Amino acid sequence: MIAVSKTFKEQDILPLLDYGHRDFGENKVQEALLKWPNLKEKYKNVKLHMLGKLQTNKAKFAVEIFDYIHSLDNLKLANKLANEIHNKNKKIKIFIQINLGGEEQKSGIAPNDLEMFYKSCLSLKLNVVGTMCIPPEGQDPKLFFKDLLILNNKIKLSEISMGMTNDYLDALEYKSTFLRIGTGIFGKRTN
Ligand SMILES: *Cc1c(COP(=O)(O)O)cnc(C)c1O
């Protein structure tokens, strides 16, 4: 379970760290760079997960602080990440984000393009461990979780990043391996 700490401050995060929780999620590179270097220094083996849209020009900074990137959604970014990861000799685990609902405003690879995109990632030697989705609002998330499970099996990846505060039980039914829980842990976000 990833505790999604975006918008929350160090004082809100510390109790979880002291309790022993180690997986945390953020959706902005800049915010992560402000909050996490010190915490990662103090609490060894924290795993930080990038969950939000990643601009290519921020890939360099993302690679410095994150251990997982859940939002790989285009080839230009894949190229840039591969360069940065190999130059800095990092071991970052990557999820390909899939736009299952075909929503224009959401990023992600179209389901039909997944196999080809995955092959490109392999040739760039990216360590792709799974797929990720954010289901469209107002529809039954199970339909999308089911689709992601099928897609994930098709390319034989072992990890699935799906399920948030409101739908994590459904996500578990379809074999999610990474739940991303924010509100359910930290309470409502005010900004
Ligand atoms: C904010 C966020 C979450 C957590 O959402 P909650 O509804 O607060 O649990 C999960 N995944 C992504 C990609 C997010 O941006």
The ligand as a Tripos MOL2 file, in Angstrom:
@<TRIPOS>MOLECULE
LIG
   15    15     1     0     0
SMALL
NO_CHARGES

@<TRIPOS>ATOM
      1 C1         -4.0580   11.5990   -5.3420 C.3       1 LIG1
      2 C2         -3.8840   10.3100   -6.0330 C.ar      1 LIG1
      3 C3         -4.2340    9.1100   -5.3950 C.ar      1 LIG1
      4 C4         -4.8610    9.0240   -4.0170 C.3       1 LIG1
      5 O1         -6.2160    9.3770   -4.1050 O.3       1 LIG1
      6 P1         -7.1970    9.2210   -2.8420 P.3       1 LIG1
      7 O2         -8.5570    9.2600   -3.4680 O.co2     1 LIG1
      8 O3         -6.9540   10.3920   -1.9580 O.co2     1 LIG1
      9 O4         -6.9230    7.9450   -2.1880 O.co2     1 LIG1
     10 C5         -3.9910    7.9220   -6.0950 C.ar      1 LIG1
     11 N1         -3.4660    7.9110   -7.3350 N.ar      1 LIG1
     12 C6         -3.1210    9.0490   -7.9740 C.ar      1 LIG1
     13 C7         -2.5420    8.9660   -9.3320 C.3       1 LIG1
     14 C8         -3.3310   10.2840   -7.3520 C.ar      1 LIG1
     15 O5         -2.9940   11.4030   -8.0090 O.3       1 LIG1
@<TRIPOS>BOND
     1     1     2 1
     2     2     3 ar
     3     2    14 ar
     4     3     4 1
     5     3    10 ar
     6     4     5 1
     7     5     6 1
     8     6     7 2
     9     6     8 1
    10     6     9 1
    11    10    11 ar
    12    11    12 ar
    13    12    13 1
    14    12    14 ar
    15    14    15 1
@<TRIPOS>SUBSTRUCTURE
     1 LIG1         1 GROUP 0 **** ****
